[in-house]
Amino acid sequence: MTQQTLTYEHPLTERLRTFLRAEYLFQVAKYRFSNLTSIWDARDCVANIIEVYNLVERTEFRSELSKELERHTNGLQRLAKTPSVDHKALDKVLRDLEKSADVVKSYSAKQGIFPQHSELLNGVRQRLMIPGGTCSFDLPAFHYWLNLPPKTRQSSLNQWMEILDPLDKALNLVLELTRQSSVPTKETAHAGTFQKTLSQQSTCQLIRVRVRSDIGVFPEISANKHRVNIRFLFANFEQGKPALSSHDIPFELTCSMIL
């Protein structure tokens, strides 16, 4: 029987923090988009799509994504000089990186990517910061749209999601390469505590901790470019503040690094 595990991530750079938040927003929006069974689902989906736009429309987001694509490309091109590398697989990844880089550059050339021509989406965007601001009497047009047949609503949502799809794919490629850049190691947190000095030869961007869910603990991670500290806490949510485990906790640790 396969044991269930949970993976916890801790970004060490502001760039990775932004990327992981964007990934989360994309995941929520895509889930809402695929589960439109009611008017409330459609309302939540629109709100999530606007959240994604608010983040990825920032010039610095597209700039940082472009830099990360370039960095991965340079690293893999250096790897291509190694005889033992699977060059066929490597060439495919490099082509994907090149395609994504071109897409992000095309987005960066724009002043903004939010569909300004959509009065409906703009109206909802302006009211979302107000508690209850998208109520039917505040946005009668939105109320009307929500009560249209599902296929009609889906057509609008398709247009808004299609604009975001290329950025989503580029972001997924960067995060996948980052997560796969290092091999996990088996570690043990003695009495619930673990410390490790990080290599100075490369820059760690992302700490990943994988632990069995049936142990009943979760990690509290603090790290910088020199060291990572992990404390495993028992999830006693019903009994107050989670307490540090007194047991040895086996787990997998990955320090995703860019050479």
BELLIN-V559936 format. One record per residue. N is the residue number from 0. PSI is psi in radians with two decimals (999 if undefined). BURIAL is b if it has 24 or more other ideal C-beta (glycine too) atoms within 12 Angstrom, else e. Layout:
n=(N N)
psi=(PSI PSI)
burial=(BURIAL BURIAL)
//
This chain:
n=(0 1 2 3 4 5 6 7 8 9 10 11 12 13 14 15 16 17 18 19 20 21 22 23 24 25 26 27 28 29 30 31 32 33 34 35 36 37 38 39 40 41 42 43 44 45 46 47 48 49 50 51 52 53 54 55 56 57 58 59 60 61 62 63 64 65 66 67 68 69 70 71 72 73 74 75 76 77 78 79 80 81 82 83 84 85 86 87 88 89 90 91 92 93 94 95 96 97 98 99 100 101 102 103 104 105 106 107 108 109 110 111 112 113 114 115 116 117 118 119 120 121 122 123 124 125 126 127 128 129 130 131 132 133 134 135 136 137 138 139 140 141 142 143 144 145 146 147 148 149 150 151 152 153 154 155 156 157 158 159 160 161 162 163 164 165 166 167 168 169 170 171 172 173 174 175 176 177 178 179 180 181 182 183 184 185 186 187 188 189 190 191 192 193 194 195 196 197 198 199 200 201 202 203 204 205 206 207 208 209 210 211 212 213 214 215 216 217 218 219 220 221 222 223 224 225 226 227 228 229 230 231 232 233 234 235 236 237 238 239 240 241 242 243 244 245 246 247 248 249 250 251 252 253 254 255 256 257 258)
psi=(2.24 2.27 2.39 2.36 2.78 2.47 2.26 2.40 2.52 1.84 2.51 -0.07 2.69 -0.58 -0.83 -0.58 -0.80 -0.73 -0.74 -0.62 -0.71 -0.75 -0.75 -0.80 -0.69 -0.75 -0.76 -0.80 -0.74 -0.62 -0.83 -0.71 -0.57 -0.01 0.97 1.26 -0.18 3.00 -0.66 -0.62 -0.75 -0.69 -0.80 -0.66 -0.77 -0.77 -0.73 -0.71 -0.72 -0.67 -0.75 -0.82 -0.76 -0.56 -0.90 -0.27 -0.27 2.32 -0.68 -0.52 -0.86 -0.61 -0.78 -0.66 -0.70 -0.74 -0.69 -0.66 -0.72 -0.70 -0.75 -0.71 -0.81 -0.72 -0.71 -0.55 -0.62 -0.63 -0.47 -0.32 -0.15 2.15 -0.57 -0.06 2.52 1.66 -0.51 -0.82 -0.69 -0.73 -0.66 -0.77 -0.71 -0.65 -0.72 -0.71 -0.74 -0.75 -0.78 -0.68 -0.71 -0.71 -0.83 -0.65 -0.68 -0.60 -0.65 -0.42 -0.24 2.63 -0.63 2.77 -0.10 2.33 1.46 -0.42 -0.25 1.73 -0.57 -0.90 -0.65 -0.71 -0.77 -0.73 -0.73 -0.44 -0.17 -0.48 -0.19 2.19 2.10 0.25 -0.25 0.39 2.73 -0.62 -0.36 -0.65 1.31 -0.56 -0.71 -0.70 -0.74 -0.82 -0.73 -0.48 0.15 2.85 2.52 -0.69 -0.60 -0.78 -0.70 -0.62 -0.77 -0.78 -0.65 -0.77 -0.75 -0.64 -0.60 -0.59 -0.62 -0.37 -0.81 -0.66 -0.66 -0.77 -0.71 -0.74 -0.77 -0.67 -0.79 -0.81 -0.62 -0.79 -0.65 -0.80 -0.54 0.09 -0.25 2.70 2.32 2.61 2.58 2.21 2.95 2.25 1.81 2.20 0.63 0.06 2.43 2.42 2.55 2.39 2.29 2.65 2.39 -0.08 -0.33 2.83 2.08 2.28 -0.49 2.21 2.27 2.24 2.17 2.14 2.60 2.33 -0.42 -0.14 -0.47 0.44 2.81 2.65 2.49 1.93 2.30 2.39 2.75 -2.96 -0.19 -0.58 2.65 2.35 2.30 2.31 2.26 2.15 2.45 2.37 1.18 1.11 -0.56 -0.32 0.30 -2.60 2.31 2.45 2.62 2.32 2.47 -0.01 2.81 2.27 2.01 2.46 2.96 2.39 2.30 2.21 1.65 2.08 2.63 2.07 999)
burial=(e e e e e e b b b b b b b e b b e b b b b b b e b b e e b b e b b e e b e e e e e b b b b b b b b b b b b b b b b e e e b b e b b b e b b b b b b e b b e e b e e e e e e e e e e b e e b b e b b e e b b e b b e e b b e e e e b b b e e e e b b e b b b e b b e e e e e b e e e e b e e b e e b b e e e e e e b e e b b e e b b e b b b b b b b b b b b b b e b b b e b b e e e e b e b e e b b b e b e b e e e e b b b b b b b b b e e e b e b b b b b e b e e e e b b b b b b b e e e e e e e e e e b e e e b b b b b b b b b b e)
//
